[in-house]
Amino acid sequence: MVGMNNAQEQRERENQPMKLYESEHTKFMRELFEKNPQLAEDQKEARAIWWDKKLDRDERRRFKDSNVPQKGYVYFGNNAPVKTPD
């Protein structure tokens, strides 16, 4: 940009499209899905196995009602110091 003043350089930069940043991870994922188009469907099936489930309200209520309150520091019993072998 030889011979341009600051205002001209600024206008020139504004008119050029900005290069978008793409992380290595994003590039990897995009290429992976391009090479393996069935992955999107596999992903939906796997999600359905673990997450997309109907909630049974009665079972959920029984689970909540069966909760036993716990004291703090349950691993130390009566808060006595832990004995270590000498």
C-alpha atoms as an extended CHARMM CRD file, in Angstrom:
* protein
*
        86  EXT
         1         1  MET       CA              0.0000000000        0.0000000000        0.0000000000  PROA      1               0.0000000000
         2         2  VAL       CA              2.6920000000        2.3500000000       -1.0450000000  PROA      2               0.0000000000
         3         3  GLY       CA              1.6160000000        5.9550000000       -1.4060000000  PROA      3               0.0000000000
         4         4  MET       CA             -1.5830000000        5.6110000000        0.7110000000  PROA      4               0.0000000000
         5         5  ASN       CA             -2.2480000000        7.6500000000        3.7840000000  PROA      5               0.0000000000
         6         6  ASN       CA             -3.6770000000        6.1810000000        6.9980000000  PROA      6               0.0000000000
         7         7  ALA       CA             -7.2990000000        6.8860000000        6.0370000000  PROA      7               0.0000000000
         8         8  GLN       CA             -6.8750000000        5.1900000000        2.6660000000  PROA      8               0.0000000000
         9         9  GLU       CA             -5.1860000000        2.1650000000        4.2920000000  PROA      9               0.0000000000
        10        10  GLN       CA             -8.0270000000        1.9050000000        6.8100000000  PROA      10              0.0000000000
        11        11  ARG       CA            -10.6600000000        1.9480000000        4.0340000000  PROA      11              0.0000000000
        12        12  GLU       CA             -8.6810000000       -0.6610000000        2.1050000000  PROA      12              0.0000000000
        13        13  ARG       CA             -8.5590000000       -2.9810000000        5.1660000000  PROA      13              0.0000000000
        14        14  GLU       CA            -12.2850000000       -2.5330000000        5.7860000000  PROA      14              0.0000000000
        15        15  ASN       CA            -13.1180000000       -3.5310000000        2.2010000000  PROA      15              0.0000000000
        16        16  GLN       CA            -11.1160000000       -6.7660000000        2.3470000000  PROA      16              0.0000000000
        17        17  PRO       CA            -12.9020000000       -9.8460000000        3.6740000000  PROA      17              0.0000000000
        18        18  MET       CA            -11.5870000000      -10.9220000000        7.0350000000  PROA      18              0.0000000000
        19        19  LYS       CA            -10.0050000000      -14.3570000000        7.2360000000  PROA      19              0.0000000000
        20        20  LEU       CA            -11.9070000000      -16.4810000000        9.7160000000  PROA      20              0.0000000000
        21        21  TYR       CA             -9.9240000000      -18.3430000000       12.3420000000  PROA      21              0.0000000000
        22        22  GLU       CA            -10.4490000000      -22.0990000000       12.4720000000  PROA      22              0.0000000000
        23        23  SER       CA             -8.9050000000      -24.0100000000       15.3660000000  PROA      23              0.0000000000
        24        24  GLU       CA             -7.1410000000      -27.3160000000       14.8320000000  PROA      24              0.0000000000
        25        25  HSD       CA             -9.9340000000      -29.0850000000       16.6990000000  PROA      25              0.0000000000
        26        26  THR       CA            -12.6500000000      -27.5180000000       14.5280000000  PROA      26              0.0000000000
        27        27  LYS       CA            -10.7180000000      -28.4270000000       11.3920000000  PROA      27              0.0000000000
        28        28  PHE       CA            -10.2640000000      -32.0050000000       12.6420000000  PROA      28              0.0000000000
        29        29  MET       CA            -13.9760000000      -32.3860000000       13.4340000000  PROA      29              0.0000000000
        30        30  ARG       CA            -15.0590000000      -30.8960000000       10.1020000000  PROA      30              0.0000000000
        31        31  GLU       CA            -12.7290000000      -33.2070000000        8.1610000000  PROA      31              0.0000000000
        32        32  LEU       CA            -13.7780000000      -36.2150000000       10.2490000000  PROA      32              0.0000000000
        33        33  PHE       CA            -17.4560000000      -35.6510000000        9.4710000000  PROA      33              0.0000000000
        34        34  GLU       CA            -16.6670000000      -35.0590000000        5.7910000000  PROA      34              0.0000000000
        35        35  LYS       CA            -14.7950000000      -38.3840000000        5.5860000000  PROA      35              0.0000000000
        36        36  ASN       CA            -17.3890000000      -40.2870000000        7.6540000000  PROA      36              0.0000000000
        37        37  PRO       CA            -20.8760000000      -38.9030000000        6.9530000000  PROA      37              0.0000000000
        38        38  GLN       CA            -22.5130000000      -41.7430000000        8.9350000000  PROA      38              0.0000000000
        39        39  LEU       CA            -20.9800000000      -40.3490000000       12.1490000000  PROA      39              0.0000000000
        40        40  ALA       CA            -23.7810000000      -37.8170000000       12.5260000000  PROA      40              0.0000000000
        41        41  GLU       CA            -26.3800000000      -40.6090000000       12.6040000000  PROA      41              0.0000000000
        42        42  ASP       CA            -24.2020000000      -42.7430000000       14.9010000000  PROA      42              0.0000000000
        43        43  GLN       CA            -23.8850000000      -39.7620000000       17.2190000000  PROA      43              0.0000000000
        44        44  LYS       CA            -27.6790000000      -39.3860000000       17.4130000000  PROA      44              0.0000000000
        45        45  GLU       CA            -28.1260000000      -43.1020000000       18.1530000000  PROA      45              0.0000000000
        46        46  ALA       CA            -25.5100000000      -43.0270000000       20.9110000000  PROA      46              0.0000000000
        47        47  ARG       CA            -27.1130000000      -39.9610000000       22.4570000000  PROA      47              0.0000000000
        48        48  ALA       CA            -30.4870000000      -41.7120000000       22.4830000000  PROA      48              0.0000000000
        49        49  ILE       CA            -28.9890000000      -44.6370000000       24.4340000000  PROA      49              0.0000000000
        50        50  TRP       CA            -27.7290000000      -42.4890000000       27.3120000000  PROA      50              0.0000000000
        51        51  TRP       CA            -29.6210000000      -39.1900000000       27.3310000000  PROA      51              0.0000000000
        52        52  ASP       CA            -32.8670000000      -39.1240000000       25.3940000000  PROA      52              0.0000000000
        53        53  LYS       CA            -35.0520000000      -41.0530000000       27.8090000000  PROA      53              0.0000000000
        54        54  LYS       CA            -38.5800000000      -40.6290000000       29.1030000000  PROA      54              0.0000000000
        55        55  LEU       CA            -38.6910000000      -39.7620000000       32.7840000000  PROA      55              0.0000000000
        56        56  ASP       CA            -40.7880000000      -41.9480000000       35.0450000000  PROA      56              0.0000000000
        57        57  ARG       CA            -42.0850000000      -39.4590000000       37.6100000000  PROA      57              0.0000000000
        58        58  ASP       CA            -43.0140000000      -42.1320000000       40.1730000000  PROA      58              0.0000000000
        59        59  GLU       CA            -39.5920000000      -43.7460000000       39.9750000000  PROA      59              0.0000000000
        60        60  ARG       CA            -37.9380000000      -40.3500000000       40.2690000000  PROA      60              0.0000000000
        61        61  ARG       CA            -40.0730000000      -39.4990000000       43.3380000000  PROA      61              0.0000000000
        62        62  ARG       CA            -39.2230000000      -42.8420000000       44.9980000000  PROA      62              0.0000000000
        63        63  PHE       CA            -35.5490000000      -42.2750000000       44.3060000000  PROA      63              0.0000000000
        64        64  LYS       CA            -35.6900000000      -38.8010000000       45.8450000000  PROA      64              0.0000000000
        65        65  ASP       CA            -37.7040000000      -40.0100000000       48.8700000000  PROA      65              0.0000000000
        66        66  SER       CA            -35.2300000000      -42.8330000000       49.5590000000  PROA      66              0.0000000000
        67        67  ASN       CA            -32.3440000000      -40.4060000000       49.9900000000  PROA      67              0.0000000000
        68        68  VAL       CA            -30.6420000000      -40.6500000000       53.4030000000  PROA      68              0.0000000000
        69        69  PRO       CA            -29.1460000000      -37.4110000000       54.7480000000  PROA      69              0.0000000000
        70        70  GLN       CA            -25.3980000000      -37.6080000000       55.1980000000  PROA      70              0.0000000000
        71        71  LYS       CA            -23.2470000000      -35.8650000000       57.7900000000  PROA      71              0.0000000000
        72        72  GLY       CA            -20.2380000000      -33.8790000000       56.7070000000  PROA      72              0.0000000000
        73        73  TYR       CA            -16.8770000000      -35.6520000000       56.7110000000  PROA      73              0.0000000000
        74        74  VAL       CA            -18.4540000000      -39.1070000000       56.6040000000  PROA      74              0.0000000000
        75        75  TYR       CA            -15.1170000000      -40.7100000000       55.8300000000  PROA      75              0.0000000000
        76        76  PHE       CA            -13.6900000000      -39.7660000000       59.2060000000  PROA      76              0.0000000000
        77        77  GLY       CA            -16.4190000000      -41.2060000000       61.4310000000  PROA      77              0.0000000000
        78        78  ASN       CA            -16.5030000000      -39.1470000000       64.5970000000  PROA      78              0.0000000000
        79        79  ASN       CA            -13.8940000000      -36.6920000000       63.2890000000  PROA      79              0.0000000000
        80        80  ALA       CA            -11.1640000000      -38.4110000000       65.2860000000  PROA      80              0.0000000000
        81        81  PRO       CA             -7.6440000000      -38.0520000000       63.8980000000  PROA      81              0.0000000000
        82        82  VAL       CA             -6.6370000000      -40.7460000000       61.4540000000  PROA      82              0.0000000000
        83        83  LYS       CA             -4.1950000000      -43.2470000000       62.9740000000  PROA      83              0.0000000000
        84        84  THR       CA             -1.1470000000      -44.0090000000       60.8940000000  PROA      84              0.0000000000
        85        85  PRO       CA              1.1420000000      -46.9720000000       61.4570000000  PROA      85              0.0000000000
        86        86  ASP       CA              4.4630000000      -45.9910000000       63.0420000000  PROA      86              0.0000000000
